[in-house]
Structure formats: C-alpha cells, structure tokens
Amino acid sequence: MAINLEKVQEKIQPLTAAIGQNKYLQAVMKGMMLILPATIMSAFATLLKIFPIPAYQNFINSNGLGKYFDVPINFTNNFMAVLVSFAVAYALATAFEVDAFPAGLISMVSFFILTPYTLGEMGPLGQAFSIPNQWLGAMGLFTGMIVAFVSTRLFVAITKKGLIIKVPDSVPEFIAKSFSSLIPGIIILTLFTIISAILSNTSYGSIHALIYRFLQTPLTSLGSGIGSVIIVAILAQFLWFLGLHGHAVTLGVVAPIWFAMDAQQLAAFSAGQTLPNITGFAFFMTYSAGNLLPFAIMLAFMSKSARYKTLGKVAVVPAIFTIGEPLAYGAPLVMNFVFALPYILLDGVILGLAYFLTVIGILPPVGGVSTPAGTPVFLSGLIQGSWKIAAFQVVAFAIRFVCWYIFFKVADNMAVEEERKAETV
C-alpha cells in the first residue's frame, strides 16, 4: 500500500509546529544564542590556554600566563548558569511581550537567592560572604533554566493582572518601567527566598542539589547516548524531507540536556582535565556540519543538467556556511524519493562513526565549544580543539560525497532527459 506523504505531513505538522513554536523551548535556544559572545570568549580563552604546541606551552607556563586566561573562563563558561538565568528569562519575557530586562534581572537575582553561600568576617561595610562556584556553571544550568521559566511566568502573570505601580505619563519611560516592576519583583523574590529557606534546612541544602540529582543527572544520562543522538539526527532529516524545519523541532527538545553537557565539557577542557562526555550539542553540530556541501559541489561542477548546474552555483556558497535551504527547496530534497536515503540517513551514519572512533581513541572528544551558526565545516572542527576532528570532517566529506554521487547521477540523468524532451516539444 502506497504511503501518501502529503497526508503524513498534514498529520505531523500540528505536532511539529507545537514543538517548534513552544515559547519555553524557543526561550532556551534564543537564550543560549544571546550569551554566545560569552561562550565564544570562553572557547577562545581555553584554546589560547591549552594550545598544543610545546614551545607555546613552555612560554605560557614559564611566564605564569595561564591564570590570566582563567579569568574570562571563570566569568563566562564557569558562570554559565547565572548568564542563562538572565538570558532565558529575557527571551521568554520577550515572547510574552512584557518588559524583558526586569524579567531577566529578577530571574538572575532569584537564582542567586537560591544559591548557597558562606559567611565571612564582619567588615566596615557589613559581613563578607562568598559564593562557591559549584552551582554557577554547568551543574547549575538546569536550575538557571527552571528559575527563568518560573520567575518569568510569574512576572508575566502579575504584570498582565495589572498588579503594578502606575505613574503619570509625564514621568520618563525608564523611571516608569522601574516602578512597574517593583511589585512583581518583590513578590517573586520573596517567594524564592522562602523556597531557599525551606530547602536550606533539608538534607539537600539547596534547590541546586535537588534538581541536579533528580532532574539534570537522569536527563543527561538519557539524552547523552549515541542512540539518542542518531535518533535526533534521523528524525530531524526526516522532518526536513517532509518539508518541516527538522532541527528547529528536534534540537529545541534536547538543547537543555546537550548545552549542559557542553558546559561540563568546556570546563574540563579549560582545566586540562579528562573530558567527561563524548556527545552533546557541539558533538552533534560538529559532525553533522556540511552535510549538503558535497551535493552542492556536484550540482555546481559535475551536473550535465542546466537546471541543476544553475542551482548548484547558487547553493554552493551557502552550503559552505552550512546553510542547506536552497538545496532543500530548490533541488528539491523535500518529498523527493530519489535523494531520500542519503538526505535522511547520512547524518546518523557519520555521527555513529564519529562516536565509535572517539570511543576507541582515534578521535579526541570535542571540546564543547559553541560555534556561531554558519561556521564553515572544517573550521568548526579545529575550534573543537584538535586537528584530528577537522581531519575526520574531511573524511566525512568524502564519505558523503561517495554516497550522494550515486543518487546525484540518477537525478542528473533524469533531469537531462526531461530538458531534452522539453526542447523537442
């Protein structure tokens, strides 16, 4: 019995749209993009600190320069949960069309209220205290997201109920906004203070320990296996095949888990410790990058079809920068059974091979570096901390090229025949 793909698309689209347009999943993705300058700074500081050239390392160590690279690392990657608590709240408040800055600020202060600290000596300006960095980085990332969700949702509810201080129109806007966030801020911060006080008197000591034990650790175990990664890759490409934005749907679901893993990875990377994870967001993006570049090159330089050659010349530059939409909708790859097998399955194959080579020690684990969207494929491998990763991307390119070529020749011959018939009519 033939499968009507248009009906399948019609059935799946409402679900994928609901996931892809979910305000909370989008807030996580947009929040992580908002803090990209900080994560990129952390990545470059890490690479400069541990660049694997003996003469360079001797220079760094003999002059005691390593501690200076640690400064941006400590206040970017090792401060990630704090940044996320602000950025995710900011993105979520924007989605709900309320004032985003006070929402982000209240969320970040709420996060600090929930974080354990130790008291020090009494000084002329009050009692000193210190906050251990245990929960400020990767281990507190889920708490930062949850606090952002709860705090911002309360901020939205209170604001839209009109429980705010209103001032005359003659008052400058920035002052009016400060007053309007007073009541929501007091209510939310009081609530989190009560939560902090209650949990500080339990065996866990803080909400961080509770969430890390019962949520972050189990979810990381569930989502970190290569099986989960391959399923996400194949499902994403299948959704693309149906004409839906597969990565917007699938990565939104796994992003909280994989971003937390990357934060752990980068922290260990910068400290020169054994990297704790193989998979994660950086692993997925590094080894699935450039998936359509071989196909674009074939179209541009090897096709006999005038239509494909023209499309290839348009699509090859975007493909270098990992943009595949011109090919998805121009070839098209959407609903095209000629290209279905490589389009849907190849990413899963490459990711599985990369995982296997990492497990047996041929490839090093990726460094967990967040790269900007559109980073060229081979450069993204170098940024992850090893030439071997970039070298494998070259191997992956060759594998993709061979696999795509078979289907490309079939499609190109069909297109040439169609063009010949059109000319004779």
C-alpha positions in Angstrom: 0.0 0.0 0.0 1.4 3.4 -1.1 2.1 6.0 1.6 0.6 9.4 1.0 3.3 11.7 2.3 1.2 14.8 1.9 -1.3 13.3 4.4 1.6 12.2 6.7 2.9 15.8 6.6 -0.6 17.1 7.3 -0.9 14.8 10.4 2.6 15.6 11.7 2.7 19.3 11.1 0.5 20.4 14.0 2.7 18.4 16.4 6.0 19.7 15.0 4.6 23.3 14.9 3.6 23.0 18.5 7.1 21.8 19.5 8.9 24.2 17.2 6.9 27.2 18.3 6.9 26.3 22.0 7.8 29.5 23.9 9.8 27.7 26.5 11.9 25.6 24.1 12.5 28.7 22.0 13.5 30.7 25.0 16.2 28.2 25.8 17.6 28.3 22.2 17.4 32.1 22.0 18.8 32.5 25.5 21.8 30.4 24.6 22.3 32.4 21.4 22.1 35.7 23.5 25.1 34.6 25.6 27.0 33.3 22.6 29.6 36.2 22.9 30.5 34.9 26.4 30.7 31.3 25.3 32.9 32.2 22.3 35.2 34.2 24.6 35.4 31.3 26.9 36.3 29.0 24.0 39.0 31.2 22.6 40.5 31.7 26.1 40.5 28.0 26.6 42.2 27.4 23.2 44.8 30.0 23.9 45.5 28.5 27.3 46.0 24.9 26.2 47.1 25.3 22.5 49.0 22.0 22.0 52.4 23.3 20.9 55.2 22.5 23.3 57.1 25.8 22.8 54.0 27.8 23.2 53.0 25.9 26.4 56.5 26.4 27.8 56.2 30.1 27.2 52.7 30.2 28.9 53.9 28.2 31.9 57.3 29.8 32.4 55.6 33.3 32.5 52.6 32.3 34.6 50.2 33.4 31.9 47.7 30.6 32.4 46.0 32.3 35.4 45.1 35.3 33.1 43.3 33.0 30.7 41.4 31.6 33.6 39.8 35.0 34.3 37.5 35.1 31.2 36.9 31.4 31.5 35.7 31.7 35.1 33.3 34.5 34.3 31.9 33.0 31.1 31.7 29.2 31.0 32.1 28.7 34.7 29.4 31.4 35.2 27.1 29.9 32.6 24.1 29.2 34.9 24.0 32.8 36.0 24.1 34.1 32.4 21.4 31.5 31.4 19.1 32.5 34.2 19.1 36.1 32.8 19.1 35.3 29.1 16.4 32.6 29.0 14.1 34.8 31.2 14.8 37.8 28.8 13.9 35.7 25.8 10.8 34.2 27.4 9.6 37.6 28.5 10.1 38.9 25.0 7.9 36.1 23.7 5.2 37.0 26.2 5.5 40.7 25.2 6.4 42.1 28.6 9.4 44.2 29.6 12.3 41.8 29.2 15.1 43.5 31.1 13.4 43.5 34.6 12.2 39.9 34.0 15.7 38.8 33.3 17.1 40.8 36.2 14.6 39.3 38.7 15.3 35.8 37.4 19.0 36.3 37.9 18.6 37.6 41.4 16.3 34.7 42.2 19.0 32.3 41.0 21.5 33.9 43.4 18.9 33.8 46.3 18.6 30.0 45.7 22.4 29.5 45.6 24.3 28.5 48.9 26.9 30.9 50.2 29.2 31.1 53.2 29.6 34.0 55.6 32.9 35.6 56.3 34.3 38.2 58.7 32.4 41.4 59.6 33.9 44.4 58.0 33.3 48.2 57.9 30.7 47.7 55.1 29.0 44.7 56.5 29.6 41.0 56.7 31.6 39.4 53.9 30.3 36.3 52.1 31.4 34.1 49.3 29.5 32.0 46.8 31.2 28.7 45.8 31.3 28.3 42.0 30.0 24.7 42.2 26.5 25.7 41.1 27.3 28.8 38.9 28.4 26.8 35.9 27.4 23.5 34.3 26.0 21.9 37.4 23.6 24.8 38.0 22.4 25.1 34.4 19.1 23.3 34.7 18.3 25.3 37.9 19.0 28.5 35.9 16.6 27.5 33.2 13.9 26.4 35.6 14.2 29.6 37.7 14.0 31.6 34.5 10.8 29.8 33.5 9.1 30.1 36.9 10.2 33.7 37.6 9.3 35.0 34.2 5.9 33.2 34.1 5.1 34.8 37.5 6.3 38.2 36.2 4.1 37.9 33.1 1.0 36.8 35.2 1.5 39.6 37.8 2.1 42.3 35.1 -0.8 41.3 33.0 -3.1 41.2 36.0 -2.3 44.9 36.4 -0.6 44.5 39.8 1.9 47.2 39.1 2.6 50.7 40.2 1.4 53.1 37.5 2.9 56.6 37.2 1.7 59.6 35.2 2.6 59.8 31.5 4.8 62.8 32.2 7.3 60.5 34.1 10.2 59.4 31.9 9.8 55.9 30.5 12.9 54.4 32.2 11.6 55.5 35.6 8.1 54.3 34.8 9.4 50.8 33.9 11.4 50.7 37.2 8.3 51.4 39.2 6.1 48.9 37.2 8.5 46.1 38.0 8.6 46.8 41.8 5.6 44.8 42.9 6.3 41.8 40.6 9.9 41.8 41.8 9.1 41.9 45.5 6.6 39.1 45.2 8.9 36.8 43.1 12.0 37.4 45.2 10.0 36.8 48.4 8.8 33.5 47.0 12.3 32.4 46.1 13.6 33.5 49.4 11.0 31.3 51.1 11.9 28.3 48.9 15.6 28.9 49.6 15.0 29.0 53.4 12.9 25.8 53.3 15.4 23.8 51.2 18.4 25.0 53.2 17.0 23.1 56.2 16.7 19.8 54.3 19.3 17.1 53.6 19.9 18.6 50.1 20.8 22.0 51.4 19.7 23.8 48.2 17.4 23.5 45.2 20.5 23.1 43.1 21.4 19.8 44.7 17.8 18.6 44.4 17.4 19.5 40.7 20.9 18.1 39.8 20.2 14.8 41.5 16.6 14.2 40.3 16.4 16.0 37.0 19.7 17.1 35.4 21.7 13.8 36.0 18.9 11.4 34.8 18.1 13.5 31.8 21.8 13.8 30.8 22.1 10.0 31.1 19.0 9.5 28.9 20.0 12.1 26.3 23.8 11.5 26.1 23.8 8.1 24.5 24.7 7.8 20.8 21.4 6.1 20.2 19.6 9.3 21.2 21.9 11.4 19.1 21.3 9.2 16.0 17.6 9.2 16.5 17.5 13.0 16.8 19.6 13.3 13.6 17.5 10.9 11.5 14.2 12.4 12.9 15.4 15.9 12.1 16.3 15.0 8.5 13.0 13.0 8.1 11.1 16.2 9.1 13.2 18.2 6.6 12.2 15.6 4.0 8.6 16.3 4.8 9.2 20.0 4.3 9.4 20.9 8.0 12.3 22.6 9.8 13.6 19.4 11.5 16.3 20.9 13.6 14.1 23.6 15.0 11.8 20.9 16.3 14.3 18.2 17.5 17.1 20.4 18.9 14.7 22.5 20.9 13.8 19.4 22.9 17.3 18.1 23.6 19.1 21.5 23.8 18.8 21.9 27.6 20.5 18.5 28.1 23.1 18.9 25.4 24.0 22.5 26.4 24.6 21.4 30.0 26.9 18.6 28.7 28.8 21.1 26.6 29.3 23.4 29.6 30.8 20.5 31.6 33.0 19.6 28.6 34.3 23.1 28.2 35.0 23.5 31.9 37.1 20.3 31.9 38.7 21.3 28.7 39.9 24.6 30.1 41.1 22.9 33.3 43.1 20.4 31.4 41.1 17.5 32.8 39.7 14.4 31.2 36.6 15.4 29.2 33.5 13.8 30.8 31.3 13.5 27.7 31.5 12.3 24.1 28.2 13.6 22.8 26.4 16.9 23.3 25.4 19.9 21.2 28.9 20.6 20.0 29.4 16.9 19.0 26.1 17.0 17.0 26.8 20.2 15.3 30.5 19.5 14.5 29.9 16.1 12.9 26.6 17.0 11.1 28.0 20.2 9.7 28.4 20.4 6.0 26.0 17.6 5.3 24.9 19.0 1.9 28.2 20.5 0.8 29.2 17.5 -1.3 25.8 17.5 -3.1 26.1 21.3 -3.8 29.6 20.8 -5.3 28.3 18.0 -7.5 25.4 20.2 -8.8 27.7 23.2 -9.4 30.6 21.4 -11.1 29.6 17.9 -12.2 26.0 18.1 -13.4 25.0 17.9 -17.1 21.6 19.3 -16.3 21.4 23.1 -16.9 18.8 23.4 -14.1 21.0 21.5 -11.6 24.1 23.4 -12.6 22.4 26.7 -12.1 21.1 25.7 -8.7 24.5 24.4 -7.6 26.2 27.7 -8.4 23.6 29.4 -6.2 23.7 26.9 -3.4 27.4 26.1 -3.1 28.4 29.2 -1.1 25.5 28.9 1.4 26.4 25.2 1.8 30.0 26.1 2.7 28.5 28.0 5.6 26.2 25.1 6.5 23.0 26.7 5.0 21.0 24.0 3.2 17.7 25.6 2.5 18.4 26.5 -1.2 19.0 22.8 -1.8 16.2 21.5 0.3 13.6 23.6 -1.6 15.5 24.1 -4.9 16.6 20.6 -5.9 14.2 19.8 -4.2 15.2 17.4 -1.5 11.8 17.8 0.1 9.4 15.0 -0.8 12.0 13.7 -3.4 12.5 9.9 -3.1 15.5 10.0 -5.4 17.5 11.7 -2.6 15.6 10.3 0.4 18.2 7.8 1.6 21.3 10.0 1.8 19.3 13.0 2.9 17.6 11.2 5.9 20.2 8.7 7.0 23.7 10.0 6.3 23.9 12.3 9.3 23.1 9.4 11.6 25.8 7.3 9.9 28.5 10.0 10.3 27.6 10.7 13.9 27.7 7.0 14.8 31.1 6.6 13.1 32.5 9.7 14.9 31.2 8.3 18.2 32.9 4.9 17.6 36.2 6.5 16.6 36.1 8.6 19.8 35.3 5.6 22.0 38.3 3.6 20.6 40.6 6.7 21.0 41.3 7.6 17.4 39.4 10.9 17.7 39.5 13.1 20.8 36.3 14.2 22.4 35.0 17.5 21.1 35.8 20.5 23.4 32.2 21.5 23.9 32.8 24.9 22.1 29.7 26.7 20.9 30.3 27.9 17.4 28.3 30.6 15.7 25.7 29.5 13.1 27.3 29.3 9.7 30.8 28.4 10.8 32.4 26.6 7.8 32.6 22.9 8.3 36.4 22.3 8.6 36.9 25.4 10.7 34.4 24.2 13.2 36.4 21.0 13.7 39.6 23.0 14.5 37.7 25.1 17.0 36.8 22.0 19.0 40.5 21.7 20.0 42.1 19.2 17.6 43.2 18.9 14.0 42.0 15.3 14.2 38.4 16.4 14.5 38.8 18.6 11.4 40.6 15.8 9.6 37.6 13.5 10.3 35.3 16.2 8.9 37.4 15.8 5.7 36.9 12.0 5.8 33.1 12.6 6.5 33.0 14.9 3.4 34.5 12.1 1.3 32.0 9.5 2.6 29.1 11.9 2.0 30.4 12.6 -1.5 30.6 8.9 -2.5 27.1 8.2 -1.0 25.5 11.3 -2.6 27.2 10.7 -6.0 25.1 7.5 -6.8 21.8 9.3 -6.3 23.1 12.5 -7.9 23.9 10.7 -11.2 20.4 9.1 -11.3 18.7 12.5 -10.7 21.0 14.3 -13.1 20.4 11.9 -15.9 16.6 12.2 -15.3 16.9 16.0 -15.4 18.9 15.9 -18.6 16.3 13.7 -20.3 13.5 16.0 -19.1 15.3 19.0 -20.5 15.9 17.2 -23.8 12.2 16.3 -24.2 11.2 19.9 -23.3 13.5 21.2 -26.1 12.0 18.9 -28.7 8.4 19.9 -27.9 
